[in-house]
Amino acid sequence: MKHSASRGRQLKRLACLSTAAVLIGLLTAPSSGAAQAPVLDPGTPPGVDEIVSTPNLKQVAYLPKTGPFATTPNTDWAFQGDYAYGGNYNGFTVYDISKPKAPTVAAQVLCPGSQNDVSVKGNLLFLGTDSQRTNDSCDNAGSTTAVPGDRWEGIKIFDISDPLTPKYLKSVKTVCGSHTQTLVPGKRGDKSVYLYVSSYNLSTADLPNCALPHDKISIVRVPLRNPTAAAVVATPVLFPDGGYGGGTAGQSATTGCHDITAYPEKDIAAGACMGDGVLFDISVRTAPKVITTVRDTVNFAFWHSATFNNSATKVVFTDELGGGGAATCNPAIGPTRGADAIYDIVGKGNKRKLVFRSYFKIPRTNTDTENCVAHNGSLIPVPGRDIMVQAWYQGGISVWDFTDSRRPKEIAYWERGPISATSFVLGGSWSAYWYNGYIYSNDIVKGLDVLQLKDRRTNAARWAETDVMNAQTQDNYRNW
C-alpha cells in the first residue's frame, strides 16, 4: 500500500492506508413495510457517512475503534476459531466473533509499528513491522526514528494460546522490514511454518538498511514446537537482473514484492511485485522459483495483491493506483486503472503462463474527497463458481463473479458515503474477507463492520466452514 519513489518514505507508510462507469442504482421496489437501501441516481454518490447497498448485502454489526487504536489506522485481518485478529498501526485487536451479529473486543495489544499485518497458526500470531524502530519492543520508546544503519524492522511473534492474554515471545529482524508476510506451512512432517516476508525500497530514506536494488524476500522459519528458535533461513533473490523502478531499459520494474499469496496445497504462489505479476513454484519452501511474469505498462501503476481462484487456474491481481491515497474511482481515471486484472493460468509445470483476460472495477462514481482503489479481499467458497469479496477503501465492499474470466460482474456491494464532503480524508475498508458465513471489514477509520450476504448465487457458501483464515494463504475450500 504505497507508491512513487518521489514521495519517498512518507508515502510508503501512508499509502498503506491506502480506483468507472456510473451505477444505475439499487434495484427492486420495496415490499410493504420492508426496509431498503436508498436508490442512487446515476453518478450520485451517497452523502457523508450515509450507508447504501444492494438488497442482498447488509450490515449486521458494527464496533467503532477504541482505546489506543482510536486514532491510528486499522489494517489487515487473520481469523482462527471464534476470534478475529485485526491489525492496527498501534498493535492488534482480538475480537470475539462467536456471535457474528454481536462481536465484542476480547483484548487489545499495544505494540506500535506500522503496518502490523497479522497471520496466525495454532498458538502463534505473527505481526509485521515495516517502520523505523529503535528496538524490537512494544514500548512507545521504540517509536523514535533510529539513526541510519541502526534500526529494527521485521516480525514479532506472540503466544495466543489464550487469545485474551497474548504474550510477546520473539522477534526476527528482516532486511527492509516486513510490509506484508505470507504464512506457508512446512511439507510432509516438517513441523514448521515459513513466513515469506515482503518489503521494498521506494526512497533514499530506506538507506542503508534497505539498499537498492532490493530484489529479494526474507524467509523466516518458525519451528512450531520451539517458536523462540525462529530465524531467517533464506533471502532468495527473485529478480536477479538487479532492476528497479527508474533503472536502465530492459531491467525489471520491481525492487521487491508487495504481497505474495501462497496456495500451499498446489505448491504455487502469486506475487504482486510492484512492476510485475509473478507466478512462483514453492515446492521447496525455502527456495521459491519464478515460473513466469507479466507486466501491464498501460493500466497498472503498482501491483499490490493477488488472489487465486479455488482451482488455481486464474489469478486476480490488484493495482493500487495512487498508493490507496487518491480519489481514483471516477470518470477521469476510468474503468481500467486502479482496477483488478484477471489472468488465466495456462500450460503445465514450468511452462505455465499468465494470460490476461479482463479488468474489473466497481461500477460506481466516488467523490473527489474519497480514496478508492482495488484492495484486499478473498474468495467466497461457492463450488463451481469464482466469486470474491473485496475492499475498495471508501469505494466500499464489492462482491463480484469472475467465473467467466472475460466478463466479470458485480453481484453485491455495500458502502459508506465519504468521511468528508469538503476535504480529502483517508479511510474506508482496508480488508474485507469471508469467514464462516459472514464478511468482516476492517475500516481504517471507523472500525469493525460485519456484513451478511444473502444471494442464491452464494447460498452454498453458508455450509463451508474453516478453523483458520490468513489473508495471503489460500486453502482449497473443498477440503473444509
C-alpha positions as CSV (number, residue, x, y, z in Angstrom):
1,M,0.0,0.0,0.0
2,K,2.4,2.6,-1.2
3,H,3.8,4.4,-4.2
4,S,6.1,6.5,-6.2
5,A,9.7,7.0,-5.3
6,S,9.4,10.7,-5.5
7,R,7.1,10.8,-2.4
8,G,9.5,8.6,-0.5
9,R,9.2,7.0,2.9
10,Q,6.2,9.0,3.9
11,L,4.1,7.7,1.1
12,K,5.5,4.2,1.7
13,R,3.6,4.4,5.1
14,L,0.6,6.5,4.2
15,A,-0.2,4.6,1.1
16,C,-0.8,1.6,3.3
17,L,-4.0,3.5,4.2
18,S,-4.2,3.5,1.3
19,T,-9.8,3.5,-8.2
20,A,-15.6,3.9,-13.6
21,A,-18.6,3.6,-15.1
22,V,-21.7,5.0,-13.4
23,L,-24.1,3.0,-11.3
24,I,-27.7,2.8,-12.4
25,G,-28.8,2.4,-8.8
26,L,-30.1,-0.1,-6.4
27,L,-32.7,-2.5,-7.7
28,T,-36.2,-3.6,-6.8
29,A,-39.2,-1.8,-5.2
30,P,-39.8,-2.4,-1.6
31,S,-42.4,-4.9,-0.3
32,S,-45.0,-3.4,2.0
33,G,-43.2,-2.2,5.2
34,A,-39.8,-3.6,4.1
35,A,-36.7,-1.5,4.8
36,Q,-34.4,-0.9,1.8
37,A,-31.2,0.9,0.9
38,P,-31.6,4.3,-0.8
39,V,-31.7,4.3,-4.6
40,L,-28.8,6.1,-6.1
41,D,-29.3,8.3,-9.1
42,P,-26.8,7.7,-11.8
43,G,-23.5,9.3,-10.8
44,T,-24.8,10.5,-7.4
45,P,-22.6,9.2,-4.5
46,P,-24.1,8.8,-1.1
47,G,-23.9,11.6,1.5
48,V,-21.4,11.8,4.3
49,D,-21.4,8.5,6.3
50,E,-24.7,7.5,4.5
51,I,-24.8,3.7,4.1
52,V,-26.0,2.3,0.8
53,S,-26.1,-1.2,-0.5
54,T,-27.7,-3.7,-2.8
55,P,-30.6,-5.5,-1.1
56,N,-28.6,-8.8,-0.8
57,L,-25.7,-7.4,1.3
58,K,-26.5,-5.9,4.7
59,Q,-24.5,-4.7,7.7
60,V,-25.4,-6.8,10.8
61,A,-22.9,-5.5,13.3
62,Y,-20.5,-2.6,13.9
63,L,-17.9,-1.8,16.5
64,P,-16.0,1.5,16.5
65,K,-12.3,1.7,17.2
66,T,-11.5,2.2,20.8
67,G,-8.6,2.8,23.2
68,P,-5.1,3.3,21.9
69,F,-6.3,2.4,18.4
70,A,-9.0,5.0,18.1
71,T,-6.8,7.5,16.1
72,T,-4.4,5.1,14.2
73,P,-5.3,3.2,11.0
74,N,-6.7,-0.3,11.0
75,T,-5.0,-2.7,8.7
76,D,-5.4,-6.4,7.8
77,W,-7.2,-9.5,9.3
78,A,-6.5,-13.0,10.4
79,F,-9.1,-15.5,11.8
80,Q,-9.0,-18.5,13.9
81,G,-11.8,-20.3,15.7
82,D,-14.1,-17.8,17.3
83,Y,-11.6,-15.0,17.1
84,A,-10.7,-12.3,14.6
85,Y,-7.3,-10.6,14.9
86,G,-7.4,-7.1,13.4
87,G,-4.2,-5.2,12.8
88,N,-3.7,-1.5,13.6
89,Y,-0.7,0.8,13.4
90,N,-0.6,0.7,17.2
91,G,-0.9,-3.1,17.6
92,F,-3.8,-5.5,17.2
93,T,-7.2,-6.1,18.5
94,V,-8.7,-9.6,19.3
95,Y,-12.4,-9.7,18.6
96,D,-14.7,-12.5,19.9
97,I,-16.9,-13.3,16.9
98,S,-18.5,-16.4,18.3
99,K,-21.7,-14.4,17.8
100,P,-21.0,-12.6,14.5
101,K,-24.0,-10.3,14.9
102,A,-22.8,-9.3,18.4
103,P,-19.0,-9.2,18.3
104,T,-17.0,-7.9,21.3
105,V,-13.5,-6.7,21.9
106,A,-11.7,-9.6,23.8
107,A,-8.3,-8.0,24.0
108,Q,-6.1,-5.2,22.7
109,V,-2.3,-5.5,22.4
110,L,-0.5,-2.2,22.2
111,C,2.6,-2.7,20.0
112,P,3.3,0.3,17.7
113,G,5.0,-0.4,14.4
114,S,3.2,0.1,11.1
115,Q,1.6,-1.6,9.4
116,N,1.1,-4.5,11.8
117,D,-0.4,-7.0,9.3
118,V,-1.2,-10.3,11.1
119,S,-1.1,-14.1,10.4
120,V,-2.0,-16.9,12.8
121,K,-1.1,-20.6,13.2
122,G,-2.1,-22.7,16.1
123,N,-1.0,-20.9,19.3
124,L,1.1,-18.3,17.4
125,L,0.4,-14.9,15.9
126,F,2.9,-13.1,13.6
127,L,2.9,-9.3,13.4
128,G,4.8,-7.5,10.6
129,T,6.7,-4.2,11.4
130,D,7.7,-2.0,8.5
131,S,8.7,1.2,10.1
132,Q,11.9,2.5,11.7
133,R,12.1,1.5,15.3
134,T,14.9,1.9,17.8
135,N,14.3,-1.6,19.1
136,D,12.0,-4.6,18.8
137,S,10.0,-3.8,21.9
138,C,6.3,-3.0,22.0
139,D,7.0,0.1,24.1
140,N,6.5,3.6,22.8
141,A,10.2,4.1,23.4
142,G,10.8,2.1,20.3
143,S,8.9,4.6,18.2
144,T,11.8,7.0,17.9
145,T,13.4,7.0,14.5
146,A,16.7,5.2,14.7
147,V,19.9,6.5,13.3
148,P,20.6,5.2,9.8
149,G,22.1,1.7,9.9
150,D,20.9,1.0,13.4
151,R,17.2,0.3,13.5
152,W,14.8,-2.7,13.9
153,E,12.1,-3.9,11.5
154,G,10.8,-7.4,10.9
155,I,8.5,-10.0,12.5
156,K,7.2,-10.2,16.1
157,I,5.8,-13.5,17.4
158,F,3.1,-13.7,20.0
159,D,1.7,-16.7,22.0
160,I,-2.1,-16.7,21.6
161,S,-2.8,-20.0,23.4
162,D,-5.1,-17.7,25.5
163,P,-6.5,-15.2,23.0
164,L,-7.5,-13.0,25.9
165,T,-3.9,-12.5,27.0
166,P,-1.5,-12.6,24.1
167,K,2.2,-12.8,25.1
168,Y,5.1,-11.4,23.2
169,L,7.7,-14.3,22.6
170,K,10.2,-13.4,20.0
171,S,11.3,-11.0,17.2
172,V,13.1,-11.7,14.0
173,K,14.8,-8.8,12.2
174,T,14.5,-8.8,8.4
175,V,16.1,-6.6,5.8
176,C,13.8,-3.7,4.8
177,G,11.3,-4.8,7.4
178,S,8.0,-6.7,6.9
179,H,5.4,-4.8,4.9
180,T,3.4,-7.9,4.5
181,Q,4.1,-11.6,5.3
182,T,2.7,-14.8,3.9
183,L,2.4,-17.9,6.1
184,V,3.3,-21.2,4.3
185,P,3.2,-24.5,6.2
186,G,6.0,-26.9,6.0
187,K,5.6,-30.1,4.0
188,R,5.4,-33.8,4.9
189,G,6.4,-33.9,8.5
190,D,8.1,-30.5,8.7
191,K,6.6,-29.1,11.9
192,S,7.4,-25.6,10.9
193,V,5.8,-22.6,9.2
194,Y,7.6,-20.3,6.8
195,L,6.9,-16.6,6.6
196,Y,7.6,-15.1,3.2
197,V,8.4,-11.5,4.2
198,S,7.7,-8.9,1.5
199,S,9.2,-5.5,1.6
200,Y,10.8,-3.0,-0.7
201,N,12.5,0.3,-1.0
202,L,11.0,3.4,-2.7
203,S,13.3,6.1,-1.5
204,T,16.7,7.0,-0.1
205,A,15.0,7.2,3.3
206,D,15.4,3.5,3.5
207,L,19.1,3.5,3.0
208,P,21.4,2.0,4.1
209,N,19.3,-0.7,5.8
210,C,17.4,-1.4,2.6
211,A,19.9,-0.9,-0.3
212,L,18.8,-0.8,-3.9
213,P,18.1,-3.0,-5.7
214,H,16.1,-5.0,-3.2
215,D,15.0,-7.9,-5.4
216,K,14.6,-10.4,-2.7
217,I,12.3,-11.6,0.1
218,S,13.2,-12.9,3.5
219,I,12.1,-16.3,4.6
220,V,11.6,-16.9,8.3
221,R,11.4,-20.4,9.6
222,V,9.3,-20.9,12.8
223,P,9.6,-24.3,14.4
224,L,6.1,-24.7,15.9
225,R,7.3,-26.7,18.9
226,N,10.0,-24.1,19.6
227,P,9.0,-20.7,18.2
228,T,11.7,-18.8,20.0
229,A,14.1,-20.5,17.6
230,A,12.6,-18.6,14.7
231,A,15.1,-17.2,12.3
232,V,15.7,-16.0,8.8
233,V,16.8,-19.1,6.8
234,A,16.9,-17.7,3.3
235,T,16.8,-14.5,1.3
236,P,16.3,-15.6,-2.2
237,V,16.8,-13.1,-5.0
238,L,13.7,-13.4,-7.1
239,F,14.6,-10.9,-9.8
240,P,18.4,-11.3,-10.4
241,D,18.7,-8.7,-13.2
242,G,19.2,-6.1,-10.4
243,G,16.5,-3.9,-11.9
244,Y,14.3,-1.4,-10.1
245,G,12.0,1.5,-10.9
246,G,14.0,4.2,-12.6
247,G,16.7,1.7,-13.7
248,T,18.1,1.2,-17.1
249,A,16.0,-0.1,-20.0
250,G,15.3,-3.8,-20.0
251,Q,15.6,-4.2,-16.3
252,S,12.9,-5.5,-14.0
253,A,10.4,-2.8,-12.8
254,T,10.4,-4.2,-9.3
255,T,12.5,-3.7,-6.2
256,G,10.7,-6.4,-4.3
257,C,7.2,-7.8,-3.8
258,H,4.3,-6.1,-2.1
259,D,2.2,-9.2,-1.5
260,I,2.8,-12.9,-2.1
261,T,-0.3,-15.1,-1.9
262,A,0.5,-18.8,-1.4
263,Y,-1.6,-21.8,-2.4
264,P,0.5,-24.4,-0.4
265,E,-1.6,-27.5,-1.4
266,K,-0.7,-26.8,-5.1
267,D,2.9,-25.7,-4.4
268,I,2.4,-22.3,-6.1
269,A,2.3,-18.7,-5.1
270,A,1.3,-15.5,-6.9
271,G,3.3,-12.3,-6.3
272,A,2.3,-8.7,-6.8
273,C,5.8,-7.4,-7.1
274,M,5.5,-3.7,-7.8
275,G,6.0,-3.6,-11.6
276,D,5.2,-7.3,-12.2
277,G,2.7,-10.0,-11.6
278,V,4.6,-13.2,-10.8
279,L,3.8,-17.0,-10.6
280,F,6.1,-18.9,-8.3
281,D,6.9,-22.6,-7.7
282,I,7.1,-23.1,-3.9
283,S,7.5,-26.8,-3.8
284,V,10.8,-26.2,-2.0
285,R,9.6,-23.8,0.8
286,T,12.9,-22.1,1.3
287,A,13.6,-21.7,-2.4
288,P,10.7,-20.3,-4.4
289,K,11.3,-20.1,-8.1
290,V,9.8,-17.7,-10.7
291,I,7.8,-19.6,-13.2
292,T,6.6,-16.7,-15.3
293,T,6.0,-12.9,-15.0
294,V,3.6,-10.4,-16.7
295,R,3.6,-6.6,-16.9
296,D,1.0,-4.1,-17.8
297,T,2.6,-0.8,-18.6
298,V,-0.6,0.8,-19.9
299,N,-3.0,0.5,-17.0
300,F,-1.2,-0.9,-13.9
301,A,0.7,1.5,-11.7
302,F,1.6,-0.7,-8.7
303,W,1.0,-4.5,-8.5
304,H,-0.4,-4.8,-5.0
305,S,-2.0,-8.2,-4.2
306,A,-3.0,-11.5,-5.7
307,T,-5.9,-14.0,-5.3
308,F,-6.2,-17.4,-6.9
309,N,-9.5,-19.0,-7.8
310,N,-10.1,-22.2,-5.9
311,S,-8.9,-24.5,-8.8
312,A,-5.7,-22.3,-9.2
313,T,-6.5,-21.8,-12.9
314,K,-6.8,-18.0,-12.5
315,V,-5.2,-15.1,-10.6
316,V,-6.7,-11.8,-9.8
317,F,-4.1,-9.1,-9.4
318,T,-4.9,-5.7,-7.9
319,D,-3.5,-2.3,-9.0
320,E,-3.0,0.1,-6.1
321,L,-3.1,3.3,-8.2
322,G,-2.1,6.3,-6.1
323,G,-1.0,4.1,-3.2
324,G,-4.5,3.9,-1.9
325,G,-4.3,7.5,-1.0
326,A,-6.1,9.1,-4.0
327,A,-9.5,9.6,-5.5
328,T,-9.4,7.2,-8.5
329,C,-12.9,5.8,-8.7
330,N,-14.2,8.5,-11.1
331,P,-14.7,9.0,-14.8
332,A,-11.4,10.9,-15.1
333,I,-9.4,7.7,-14.2
334,G,-11.8,5.3,-15.9
335,P,-12.6,1.6,-15.6
336,T,-9.2,0.0,-16.2
337,R,-6.8,1.9,-14.0
338,G,-6.8,1.2,-10.3
339,A,-8.7,-2.0,-11.0
340,D,-8.4,-5.7,-10.8
341,A,-6.9,-7.7,-13.7
342,I,-7.9,-11.3,-14.3
343,Y,-5.3,-13.7,-15.7
344,D,-5.8,-17.3,-16.6
345,I,-3.0,-19.7,-15.8
346,V,-2.4,-21.8,-19.0
347,G,0.0,-24.7,-19.5
348,K,1.6,-27.0,-17.1
349,G,4.6,-27.1,-14.8
350,N,7.4,-24.7,-15.5
351,K,5.8,-23.9,-18.8
352,R,2.8,-22.2,-17.2
353,K,1.9,-18.7,-18.4
354,L,-0.3,-15.9,-17.2
355,V,-2.7,-14.8,-19.9
356,F,-4.7,-11.6,-19.5
357,R,-8.5,-11.8,-19.8
358,S,-10.1,-8.7,-18.5
359,Y,-10.3,-5.9,-15.9
360,F,-12.9,-5.4,-13.1
361,K,-13.6,-2.2,-11.3
362,I,-16.5,-1.1,-9.1
363,P,-19.2,0.4,-11.3
364,R,-19.8,3.5,-9.1
365,T,-18.5,7.0,-9.1
366,N,-16.9,8.2,-5.9
367,T,-16.4,11.8,-4.9
368,D,-13.0,13.6,-5.2
369,T,-12.7,13.5,-1.4
370,E,-12.7,9.7,-1.2
371,N,-9.6,7.5,-1.5
372,C,-10.7,4.4,-3.6
373,V,-8.8,1.6,-5.3
374,A,-8.8,-2.2,-5.6
375,H,-7.6,-3.6,-2.3
376,N,-7.7,-6.7,-0.1
377,G,-10.3,-9.5,-0.5
378,S,-10.9,-13.2,-0.5
379,L,-12.8,-15.9,-2.3
380,I,-16.3,-16.8,-1.2
381,P,-16.5,-20.7,-1.1
382,V,-19.1,-21.4,-3.8
383,P,-18.3,-24.7,-5.5
384,G,-18.2,-24.3,-9.3
385,R,-18.1,-20.5,-9.2
386,D,-15.3,-17.9,-8.8
387,I,-16.7,-15.3,-6.6
388,M,-14.8,-12.8,-4.5
389,V,-15.5,-10.2,-1.8
390,Q,-13.1,-7.2,-1.9
391,A,-12.4,-3.9,-0.1
392,W,-12.1,-0.7,-2.1
393,Y,-11.3,1.8,0.7
394,Q,-14.0,4.5,0.6
395,G,-15.4,2.7,-2.5
396,G,-16.8,0.2,0.0
397,I,-17.1,-3.5,-0.3
398,S,-17.9,-5.3,-3.5
399,V,-18.9,-8.9,-4.2
400,W,-18.1,-9.9,-7.8
401,D,-18.1,-13.0,-10.0
402,F,-15.2,-13.8,-12.3
403,T,-16.3,-17.3,-13.3
404,D,-16.1,-16.1,-16.9
405,S,-12.7,-14.5,-16.9
406,R,-13.6,-12.3,-19.8
407,R,-16.9,-11.0,-18.3
408,P,-16.6,-10.3,-14.6
409,K,-19.6,-8.7,-12.9
410,E,-20.6,-7.3,-9.6
411,I,-23.4,-9.1,-7.7
412,A,-23.5,-7.1,-4.5
413,Y,-22.0,-4.1,-2.8
414,W,-22.1,-2.1,0.5
415,E,-20.5,1.3,1.2
416,R,-20.5,4.3,3.4
417,G,-20.6,7.8,1.9
418,P,-17.5,10.0,2.2
419,I,-15.9,10.8,5.5
420,S,-16.0,14.5,4.4
421,A,-17.8,16.2,1.6
422,T,-15.3,19.1,1.5
423,S,-11.8,17.8,2.2
424,F,-9.9,14.7,1.3
425,V,-9.7,12.2,4.2
426,L,-8.1,8.8,4.1
427,G,-10.4,6.0,5.2
428,G,-12.6,3.2,4.1
429,S,-12.4,-0.6,4.1
430,W,-8.8,-1.8,4.2
431,S,-9.7,-5.5,4.1
432,A,-12.9,-7.4,3.6
433,Y,-12.9,-11.2,3.9
434,W,-15.4,-14.0,4.0
435,Y,-15.1,-16.2,7.2
436,N,-17.7,-18.8,8.1
437,G,-20.7,-17.2,6.6
438,Y,-20.0,-13.6,7.2
439,I,-17.9,-10.8,5.7
440,Y,-15.6,-8.9,8.1
441,S,-14.3,-5.5,7.1
442,N,-11.6,-3.6,8.9
443,D,-12.3,0.0,8.2
444,I,-9.3,2.3,8.5
445,V,-11.1,5.0,10.4
446,K,-14.4,3.6,11.6
447,G,-13.7,0.1,13.0
448,L,-15.2,-3.4,12.5
449,D,-18.1,-4.0,10.2
450,V,-19.8,-7.3,9.9
451,L,-21.9,-8.0,6.8
452,Q,-24.2,-10.8,5.7
453,L,-24.7,-11.8,2.1
454,K,-28.0,-13.4,1.2
455,D,-28.0,-14.3,-2.5
456,R,-29.0,-17.5,-4.3
457,R,-25.7,-17.5,-6.2
458,T,-23.7,-17.8,-3.0
459,N,-26.1,-19.8,-0.8
460,A,-23.8,-22.9,-0.9
461,A,-21.1,-20.9,0.9
462,R,-23.2,-20.9,4.0
463,W,-22.2,-24.5,4.7
464,A,-18.5,-24.1,4.2
465,E,-16.6,-23.6,7.5
466,T,-12.9,-23.4,8.3
467,D,-10.9,-23.1,11.5
468,V,-8.4,-20.6,10.3
469,M,-8.1,-17.9,7.6
470,N,-4.9,-16.0,6.7
471,A,-5.3,-13.4,4.0
472,Q,-2.2,-14.5,2.0
473,T,-2.5,-18.2,2.5
474,Q,-5.2,-19.9,0.4
475,D,-6.6,-23.3,1.2
476,N,-8.7,-25.5,-1.0
477,Y,-12.2,-24.9,0.3
478,R,-13.4,-28.2,-1.0
479,N,-11.4,-29.7,1.9
480,W,-13.2,-27.8,4.6
